[in-house]
Amino acid sequence: MTSSEPVDDSCRLTVTHDEVREGVSNELYGGWPAVLSGLKTWRDGETLTTPGSLMYG
């Protein structure tokens, strides 16, 4: 689930990761900062350079 709200001349995006099975590795959550950072890079019109984006670019 996601939501957004205006903050001055920007926007705050809230991502809620729910419905996760019990016992799932905490590493599952480690990818969100990279995903959200990539979205900002893409939104700003810059080239994505993460390994995954290069694989599909």
mmCIF file of the N, C-alpha and C atoms, coordinates in Angstrom:
data_MODEL
# 
_entry.id   MODEL 
# 
loop_
_atom_site.group_PDB 
_atom_site.id 
_atom_site.type_symbol 
_atom_site.label_atom_id 
_atom_site.label_alt_id 
_atom_site.label_comp_id 
_atom_site.label_asym_id 
_atom_site.label_entity_id 
_atom_site.label_seq_id 
_atom_site.pdbx_PDB_ins_code 
_atom_site.Cartn_x 
_atom_site.Cartn_y 
_atom_site.Cartn_z 
_atom_site.occupancy 
_atom_site.B_iso_or_equiv 
_atom_site.pdbx_formal_charge 
_atom_site.auth_seq_id 
_atom_site.auth_comp_id 
_atom_site.auth_asym_id 
_atom_site.auth_atom_id 
_atom_site.pdbx_PDB_model_num 
ATOM 1   N N  . MET A 1 1  ? 0.835  -1.164  0.000   1.00 0.00 ? 1  MET A N  1 
ATOM 2   C CA . MET A 1 1  ? 0.000  0.000   0.000   1.00 0.00 ? 1  MET A CA 1 
ATOM 3   C C  . MET A 1 1  ? 0.887  1.237   0.000   1.00 0.00 ? 1  MET A C  1 
ATOM 4   N N  . THR A 1 2  ? 0.534  2.213   -0.768  1.00 0.00 ? 2  THR A N  1 
ATOM 5   C CA . THR A 1 2  ? 1.288  3.463   -0.795  1.00 0.00 ? 2  THR A CA 1 
ATOM 6   C C  . THR A 1 2  ? 0.341  4.636   -0.620  1.00 0.00 ? 2  THR A C  1 
ATOM 7   N N  . SER A 1 3  ? 0.875  5.729   -0.145  1.00 0.00 ? 3  SER A N  1 
ATOM 8   C CA . SER A 1 3  ? 0.128  6.975   -0.073  1.00 0.00 ? 3  SER A CA 1 
ATOM 9   C C  . SER A 1 3  ? 1.124  8.105   -0.244  1.00 0.00 ? 3  SER A C  1 
ATOM 10  N N  . SER A 1 4  ? 0.621  9.252   -0.626  1.00 0.00 ? 4  SER A N  1 
ATOM 11  C CA . SER A 1 4  ? 1.502  10.406  -0.763  1.00 0.00 ? 4  SER A CA 1 
ATOM 12  C C  . SER A 1 4  ? 0.780  11.634  -0.232  1.00 0.00 ? 4  SER A C  1 
ATOM 13  N N  . GLU A 1 5  ? 1.558  12.606  0.183   1.00 0.00 ? 5  GLU A N  1 
ATOM 14  C CA . GLU A 1 5  ? 1.002  13.857  0.672   1.00 0.00 ? 5  GLU A CA 1 
ATOM 15  C C  . GLU A 1 5  ? 1.950  14.986  0.323   1.00 0.00 ? 5  GLU A C  1 
ATOM 16  N N  . PRO A 1 6  ? 1.414  16.148  -0.027  1.00 0.00 ? 6  PRO A N  1 
ATOM 17  C CA . PRO A 1 6  ? 2.268  17.295  -0.352  1.00 0.00 ? 6  PRO A CA 1 
ATOM 18  C C  . PRO A 1 6  ? 3.075  17.747  0.866   1.00 0.00 ? 6  PRO A C  1 
ATOM 19  N N  . VAL A 1 7  ? 4.314  18.099  0.632   1.00 0.00 ? 7  VAL A N  1 
ATOM 20  C CA . VAL A 1 7  ? 5.183  18.664  1.668   1.00 0.00 ? 7  VAL A CA 1 
ATOM 21  C C  . VAL A 1 7  ? 5.952  19.789  1.011   1.00 0.00 ? 7  VAL A C  1 
ATOM 22  N N  . ASP A 1 8  ? 5.551  21.027  1.296   1.00 0.00 ? 8  ASP A N  1 
ATOM 23  C CA . ASP A 1 8  ? 6.129  22.209  0.651   1.00 0.00 ? 8  ASP A CA 1 
ATOM 24  C C  . ASP A 1 8  ? 6.090  22.025  -0.865  1.00 0.00 ? 8  ASP A C  1 
ATOM 25  N N  . ASP A 1 9  ? 7.248  22.082  -1.528  1.00 0.00 ? 9  ASP A N  1 
ATOM 26  C CA . ASP A 1 9  ? 7.271  21.931  -2.988  1.00 0.00 ? 9  ASP A CA 1 
ATOM 27  C C  . ASP A 1 9  ? 7.641  20.508  -3.393  1.00 0.00 ? 9  ASP A C  1 
ATOM 28  N N  . SER A 1 10 ? 7.455  19.566  -2.470  1.00 0.00 ? 10 SER A N  1 
ATOM 29  C CA . SER A 1 10 ? 7.815  18.178  -2.709  1.00 0.00 ? 10 SER A CA 1 
ATOM 30  C C  . SER A 1 10 ? 6.630  17.292  -2.340  1.00 0.00 ? 10 SER A C  1 
ATOM 31  N N  . CYS A 1 11 ? 6.906  16.011  -2.158  1.00 0.00 ? 11 CYS A N  1 
ATOM 32  C CA . CYS A 1 11 ? 5.860  15.055  -1.822  1.00 0.00 ? 11 CYS A CA 1 
ATOM 33  C C  . CYS A 1 11 ? 6.453  13.966  -0.943  1.00 0.00 ? 11 CYS A C  1 
ATOM 34  N N  . ARG A 1 12 ? 5.716  13.571  0.086   1.00 0.00 ? 12 ARG A N  1 
ATOM 35  C CA . ARG A 1 12 ? 6.151  12.470  0.947   1.00 0.00 ? 12 ARG A CA 1 
ATOM 36  C C  . ARG A 1 12 ? 5.437  11.200  0.491   1.00 0.00 ? 12 ARG A C  1 
ATOM 37  N N  . LEU A 1 13 ? 6.193  10.176  0.179   1.00 0.00 ? 13 LEU A N  1 
ATOM 38  C CA . LEU A 1 13 ? 5.659  8.884   -0.225  1.00 0.00 ? 13 LEU A CA 1 
ATOM 39  C C  . LEU A 1 13 ? 5.803  7.929   0.948   1.00 0.00 ? 13 LEU A C  1 
ATOM 40  N N  . THR A 1 14 ? 4.698  7.293   1.314   1.00 0.00 ? 14 THR A N  1 
ATOM 41  C CA . THR A 1 14 ? 4.713  6.306   2.388   1.00 0.00 ? 14 THR A CA 1 
ATOM 42  C C  . THR A 1 14 ? 4.410  4.944   1.795   1.00 0.00 ? 14 THR A C  1 
ATOM 43  N N  . VAL A 1 15 ? 5.294  3.990   2.025   1.00 0.00 ? 15 VAL A N  1 
ATOM 44  C CA . VAL A 1 15 ? 5.105  2.622   1.549   1.00 0.00 ? 15 VAL A CA 1 
ATOM 45  C C  . VAL A 1 15 ? 4.900  1.740   2.766   1.00 0.00 ? 15 VAL A C  1 
ATOM 46  N N  . THR A 1 16 ? 3.811  0.989   2.767   1.00 0.00 ? 16 THR A N  1 
ATOM 47  C CA . THR A 1 16 ? 3.522  0.064   3.859   1.00 0.00 ? 16 THR A CA 1 
ATOM 48  C C  . THR A 1 16 ? 3.662  -1.352  3.325   1.00 0.00 ? 16 THR A C  1 
ATOM 49  N N  . HIS A 1 17 ? 4.590  -2.082  3.873   1.00 0.00 ? 17 HIS A N  1 
ATOM 50  C CA . HIS A 1 17 ? 4.830  -3.457  3.457   1.00 0.00 ? 17 HIS A CA 1 
ATOM 51  C C  . HIS A 1 17 ? 4.117  -4.353  4.461   1.00 0.00 ? 17 HIS A C  1 
ATOM 52  N N  . ASP A 1 18 ? 2.979  -4.904  4.053   1.00 0.00 ? 18 ASP A N  1 
ATOM 53  C CA . ASP A 1 18 ? 2.213  -5.729  4.973   1.00 0.00 ? 18 ASP A CA 1 
ATOM 54  C C  . ASP A 1 18 ? 1.951  -7.105  4.362   1.00 0.00 ? 18 ASP A C  1 
ATOM 55  N N  . GLU A 1 19 ? 1.247  -7.918  5.095   1.00 0.00 ? 19 GLU A N  1 
ATOM 56  C CA . GLU A 1 19 ? 0.932  -9.275  4.668   1.00 0.00 ? 19 GLU A CA 1 
ATOM 57  C C  . GLU A 1 19 ? 2.193  -10.107 4.388   1.00 0.00 ? 19 GLU A C  1 
ATOM 58  N N  . VAL A 1 20 ? 3.182  -9.942  5.238   1.00 0.00 ? 20 VAL A N  1 
ATOM 59  C CA . VAL A 1 20 ? 4.432  -10.688 5.106   1.00 0.00 ? 20 VAL A CA 1 
ATOM 60  C C  . VAL A 1 20 ? 4.337  -11.931 5.988   1.00 0.00 ? 20 VAL A C  1 
ATOM 61  N N  . ARG A 1 21 ? 4.711  -13.054 5.414   1.00 0.00 ? 21 ARG A N  1 
ATOM 62  C CA . ARG A 1 21 ? 4.678  -14.311 6.176   1.00 0.00 ? 21 ARG A CA 1 
ATOM 63  C C  . ARG A 1 21 ? 5.599  -14.245 7.388   1.00 0.00 ? 21 ARG A C  1 
ATOM 64  N N  . GLU A 1 22 ? 5.208  -14.929 8.437   1.00 0.00 ? 22 GLU A N  1 
ATOM 65  C CA . GLU A 1 22 ? 6.046  -15.007 9.629   1.00 0.00 ? 22 GLU A CA 1 
ATOM 66  C C  . GLU A 1 22 ? 7.330  -15.766 9.302   1.00 0.00 ? 22 GLU A C  1 
ATOM 67  N N  . GLY A 1 23 ? 8.437  -15.299 9.848   1.00 0.00 ? 23 GLY A N  1 
ATOM 68  C CA . GLY A 1 23 ? 9.710  -15.960 9.652   1.00 0.00 ? 23 GLY A CA 1 
ATOM 69  C C  . GLY A 1 23 ? 10.483 -15.497 8.426   1.00 0.00 ? 23 GLY A C  1 
ATOM 70  N N  . VAL A 1 24 ? 9.934  -14.533 7.685   1.00 0.00 ? 24 VAL A N  1 
ATOM 71  C CA . VAL A 1 24 ? 10.632 -14.013 6.505   1.00 0.00 ? 24 VAL A CA 1 
ATOM 72  C C  . VAL A 1 24 ? 11.866 -13.251 6.964   1.00 0.00 ? 24 VAL A C  1 
ATOM 73  N N  . SER A 1 25 ? 12.945 -13.389 6.237   1.00 0.00 ? 25 SER A N  1 
ATOM 74  C CA . SER A 1 25 ? 14.208 -12.742 6.573   1.00 0.00 ? 25 SER A CA 1 
ATOM 75  C C  . SER A 1 25 ? 14.058 -11.222 6.598   1.00 0.00 ? 25 SER A C  1 
ATOM 76  N N  . ASN A 1 26 ? 14.714 -10.577 7.555   1.00 0.00 ? 26 ASN A N  1 
ATOM 77  C CA . ASN A 1 26 ? 14.713 -9.116  7.625   1.00 0.00 ? 26 ASN A CA 1 
ATOM 78  C C  . ASN A 1 26 ? 15.350 -8.487  6.400   1.00 0.00 ? 26 ASN A C  1 
ATOM 79  N N  . GLU A 1 27 ? 16.148 -9.258  5.655   1.00 0.00 ? 27 GLU A N  1 
ATOM 80  C CA . GLU A 1 27 ? 16.779 -8.729  4.449   1.00 0.00 ? 27 GLU A CA 1 
ATOM 81  C C  . GLU A 1 27 ? 15.740 -8.335  3.399   1.00 0.00 ? 27 GLU A C  1 
ATOM 82  N N  . LEU A 1 28 ? 14.543 -8.891  3.506   1.00 0.00 ? 28 LEU A N  1 
ATOM 83  C CA . LEU A 1 28 ? 13.470 -8.528  2.588   1.00 0.00 ? 28 LEU A CA 1 
ATOM 84  C C  . LEU A 1 28 ? 13.234 -7.028  2.605   1.00 0.00 ? 28 LEU A C  1 
ATOM 85  N N  . TYR A 1 29 ? 13.336 -6.410  3.762   1.00 0.00 ? 29 TYR A N  1 
ATOM 86  C CA . TYR A 1 29 ? 13.065 -4.987  3.897   1.00 0.00 ? 29 TYR A CA 1 
ATOM 87  C C  . TYR A 1 29 ? 14.242 -4.119  3.464   1.00 0.00 ? 29 TYR A C  1 
ATOM 88  N N  . GLY A 1 30 ? 15.408 -4.685  3.311   1.00 0.00 ? 30 GLY A N  1 
ATOM 89  C CA . GLY A 1 30 ? 16.587 -3.912  2.959   1.00 0.00 ? 30 GLY A CA 1 
ATOM 90  C C  . GLY A 1 30 ? 16.559 -3.345  1.558   1.00 0.00 ? 30 GLY A C  1 
ATOM 91  N N  . GLY A 1 31 ? 15.713 -3.877  0.695   1.00 0.00 ? 31 GLY A N  1 
ATOM 92  C CA . GLY A 1 31 ? 15.664 -3.397  -0.681  1.00 0.00 ? 31 GLY A CA 1 
ATOM 93  C C  . GLY A 1 31 ? 14.856 -2.135  -0.890  1.00 0.00 ? 31 GLY A C  1 
ATOM 94  N N  . TRP A 1 32 ? 13.978 -1.793  0.062   1.00 0.00 ? 32 TRP A N  1 
ATOM 95  C CA . TRP A 1 32 ? 13.114 -0.625  -0.141  1.00 0.00 ? 32 TRP A CA 1 
ATOM 96  C C  . TRP A 1 32 ? 13.890 0.677   -0.324  1.00 0.00 ? 32 TRP A C  1 
ATOM 97  N N  . PRO A 1 33 ? 14.918 0.975   0.455   1.00 0.00 ? 33 PRO A N  1 
ATOM 98  C CA . PRO A 1 33 ? 15.639 2.229   0.210   1.00 0.00 ? 33 PRO A CA 1 
ATOM 99  C C  . PRO A 1 33 ? 16.190 2.320   -1.218  1.00 0.00 ? 33 PRO A C  1 
ATOM 100 N N  . ALA A 1 34 ? 16.689 1.218   -1.756  1.00 0.00 ? 34 ALA A N  1 
ATOM 101 C CA . ALA A 1 34 ? 17.227 1.232   -3.118  1.00 0.00 ? 34 ALA A CA 1 
ATOM 102 C C  . ALA A 1 34 ? 16.112 1.438   -4.142  1.00 0.00 ? 34 ALA A C  1 
ATOM 103 N N  . VAL A 1 35 ? 14.978 0.785   -3.930  1.00 0.00 ? 35 VAL A N  1 
ATOM 104 C CA . VAL A 1 35 ? 13.847 0.938   -4.858  1.00 0.00 ? 35 VAL A CA 1 
ATOM 105 C C  . VAL A 1 35 ? 13.359 2.374   -4.858  1.00 0.00 ? 35 VAL A C  1 
ATOM 106 N N  . LEU A 1 36 ? 13.170 2.942   -3.685  1.00 0.00 ? 36 LEU A N  1 
ATOM 107 C CA . LEU A 1 36 ? 12.659 4.312   -3.599  1.00 0.00 ? 36 LEU A CA 1 
ATOM 108 C C  . LEU A 1 36 ? 13.663 5.320   -4.115  1.00 0.00 ? 36 LEU A C  1 
ATOM 109 N N  . SER A 1 37 ? 14.934 5.086   -3.870  1.00 0.00 ? 37 SER A N  1 
ATOM 110 C CA . SER A 1 37 ? 15.968 5.970   -4.401  1.00 0.00 ? 37 SER A CA 1 
ATOM 111 C C  . SER A 1 37 ? 15.973 5.928   -5.928  1.00 0.00 ? 37 SER A C  1 
ATOM 112 N N  . GLY A 1 38 ? 15.804 4.715   -6.474  1.00 0.00 ? 38 GLY A N  1 
ATOM 113 C CA . GLY A 1 38 ? 15.738 4.575   -7.931  1.00 0.00 ? 38 GLY A CA 1 
ATOM 114 C C  . GLY A 1 38 ? 14.543 5.301   -8.517  1.00 0.00 ? 38 GLY A C  1 
ATOM 115 N N  . LEU A 1 39 ? 13.406 5.269   -7.832  1.00 0.00 ? 39 LEU A N  1 
ATOM 116 C CA . LEU A 1 39 ? 12.229 6.003   -8.312  1.00 0.00 ? 39 LEU A CA 1 
ATOM 117 C C  . LEU A 1 39 ? 12.493 7.501   -8.353  1.00 0.00 ? 39 LEU A C  1 
ATOM 118 N N  . LYS A 1 40 ? 13.174 8.017   -7.343  1.00 0.00 ? 40 LYS A N  1 
ATOM 119 C CA . LYS A 1 40 ? 13.497 9.441   -7.332  1.00 0.00 ? 40 LYS A CA 1 
ATOM 120 C C  . LYS A 1 40 ? 14.456 9.785   -8.470  1.00 0.00 ? 40 LYS A C  1 
ATOM 121 N N  . THR A 1 41 ? 15.457 8.948   -8.660  1.00 0.00 ? 41 THR A N  1 
ATOM 122 C CA . THR A 1 41 ? 16.404 9.178   -9.752  1.00 0.00 ? 41 THR A CA 1 
ATOM 123 C C  . THR A 1 41 ? 15.678 9.211   -11.089 1.00 0.00 ? 41 THR A C  1 
ATOM 124 N N  . TRP A 1 42 ? 14.801 8.253   -11.293 1.00 0.00 ? 42 TRP A N  1 
ATOM 125 C CA . TRP A 1 42 ? 14.034 8.169   -12.539 1.00 0.00 ? 42 TRP A CA 1 
ATOM 126 C C  . TRP A 1 42 ? 13.130 9.383   -12.698 1.00 0.00 ? 42 TRP A C  1 
ATOM 127 N N  . ARG A 1 43 ? 12.441 9.772   -11.603 1.00 0.00 ? 43 ARG A N  1 
ATOM 128 C CA . ARG A 1 43 ? 11.550 10.937  -11.636 1.00 0.00 ? 43 ARG A CA 1 
ATOM 129 C C  . ARG A 1 43 ? 12.312 12.206  -11.980 1.00 0.00 ? 43 ARG A C  1 
ATOM 130 N N  . ASP A 1 44 ? 13.550 12.310  -11.503 1.00 0.00 ? 44 ASP A N  1 
ATOM 131 C CA . ASP A 1 44 ? 14.365 13.491  -11.765 1.00 0.00 ? 44 ASP A CA 1 
ATOM 132 C C  . ASP A 1 44 ? 14.971 13.490  -13.171 1.00 0.00 ? 44 ASP A C  1 
ATOM 133 N N  . GLY A 1 45 ? 14.674 12.445  -13.957 1.00 0.00 ? 45 GLY A N  1 
ATOM 134 C CA . GLY A 1 45 ? 15.153 12.396  -15.330 1.00 0.00 ? 45 GLY A CA 1 
ATOM 135 C C  . GLY A 1 45 ? 16.588 11.936  -15.476 1.00 0.00 ? 45 GLY A C  1 
ATOM 136 N N  . GLU A 1 46 ? 17.147 11.388  -14.411 1.00 0.00 ? 46 GLU A N  1 
ATOM 137 C CA . GLU A 1 46 ? 18.529 10.914  -14.459 1.00 0.00 ? 46 GLU A CA 1 
ATOM 138 C C  . GLU A 1 46 ? 18.565 9.447   -14.887 1.00 0.00 ? 46 GLU A C  1 
ATOM 139 N N  . THR A 1 47 ? 19.713 8.990   -15.321 1.00 0.00 ? 47 THR A N  1 
ATOM 140 C CA . THR A 1 47 ? 19.886 7.610   -15.758 1.00 0.00 ? 47 THR A CA 1 
ATOM 141 C C  . THR A 1 47 ? 20.074 6.696   -14.556 1.00 0.00 ? 47 THR A C  1 
ATOM 142 N N  . LEU A 1 48 ? 19.308 5.614   -14.524 1.00 0.00 ? 48 LEU A N  1 
ATOM 143 C CA . LEU A 1 48 ? 19.465 4.628   -13.461 1.00 0.00 ? 48 LEU A CA 1 
ATOM 144 C C  . LEU A 1 48 ? 20.699 3.788   -13.741 1.00 0.00 ? 48 LEU A C  1 
ATOM 145 N N  . THR A 1 49 ? 21.504 3.545   -12.712 1.00 0.00 ? 49 THR A N  1 
ATOM 146 C CA . THR A 1 49 ? 22.754 2.804   -12.904 1.00 0.00 ? 49 THR A CA 1 
ATOM 147 C C  . THR A 1 49 ? 22.858 1.590   -11.990 1.00 0.00 ? 49 THR A C  1 
ATOM 148 N N  . THR A 1 50 ? 21.758 1.182   -11.386 1.00 0.00 ? 50 THR A N  1 
ATOM 149 C CA . THR A 1 50 ? 21.806 -0.008  -10.542 1.00 0.00 ? 50 THR A CA 1 
ATOM 150 C C  . THR A 1 50 ? 21.939 -1.239  -11.429 1.00 0.00 ? 50 THR A C  1 
ATOM 151 N N  . PRO A 1 51 ? 22.506 -2.318  -10.913 1.00 0.00 ? 51 PRO A N  1 
ATOM 152 C CA . PRO A 1 51 ? 22.675 -3.521  -11.757 1.00 0.00 ? 51 PRO A CA 1 
ATOM 153 C C  . PRO A 1 51 ? 21.366 -3.994  -12.385 1.00 0.00 ? 51 PRO A C  1 
ATOM 154 N N  . GLY A 1 52 ? 20.286 -3.975  -11.631 1.00 0.00 ? 52 GLY A N  1 
ATOM 155 C CA . GLY A 1 52 ? 19.005 -4.425  -12.178 1.00 0.00 ? 52 GLY A CA 1 
ATOM 156 C C  . GLY A 1 52 ? 18.507 -3.543  -13.309 1.00 0.00 ? 52 GLY A C  1 
ATOM 157 N N  . SER A 1 53 ? 18.661 -2.227  -13.160 1.00 0.00 ? 53 SER A N  1 
ATOM 158 C CA . SER A 1 53 ? 18.188 -1.324  -14.209 1.00 0.00 ? 53 SER A CA 1 
ATOM 159 C C  . SER A 1 53 ? 19.050 -1.446  -15.460 1.00 0.00 ? 53 SER A C  1 
ATOM 160 N N  . LEU A 1 54 ? 20.335 -1.673  -15.285 1.00 0.00 ? 54 LEU A N  1 
ATOM 161 C CA . LEU A 1 54 ? 21.210 -1.847  -16.445 1.00 0.00 ? 54 LEU A CA 1 
ATOM 162 C C  . LEU A 1 54 ? 20.911 -3.136  -17.201 1.00 0.00 ? 54 LEU A C  1 
ATOM 163 N N  . MET A 1 55 ? 20.476 -4.152  -16.465 1.00 0.00 ? 55 MET A N  1 
ATOM 164 C CA . MET A 1 55 ? 20.154 -5.432  -17.084 1.00 0.00 ? 55 MET A CA 1 
ATOM 165 C C  . MET A 1 55 ? 18.956 -5.293  -18.040 1.00 0.00 ? 55 MET A C  1 
ATOM 166 N N  . TYR A 1 56 ? 18.004 -4.422  -17.677 1.00 0.00 ? 56 TYR A N  1 
ATOM 167 C CA . TYR A 1 56 ? 16.797 -4.281  -18.489 1.00 0.00 ? 56 TYR A CA 1 
ATOM 168 C C  . TYR A 1 56 ? 16.803 -3.020  -19.337 1.00 0.00 ? 56 TYR A C  1 
ATOM 169 N N  . GLY A 1 57 ? 17.864 -2.233  -19.274 1.00 0.00 ? 57 GLY A N  1 
ATOM 170 C CA . GLY A 1 57 ? 17.902 -0.972  -20.003 1.00 0.00 ? 57 GLY A CA 1 
ATOM 171 C C  . GLY A 1 57 ? 18.348 -1.147  -21.370 1.00 0.00 ? 57 GLY A C  1 
# 
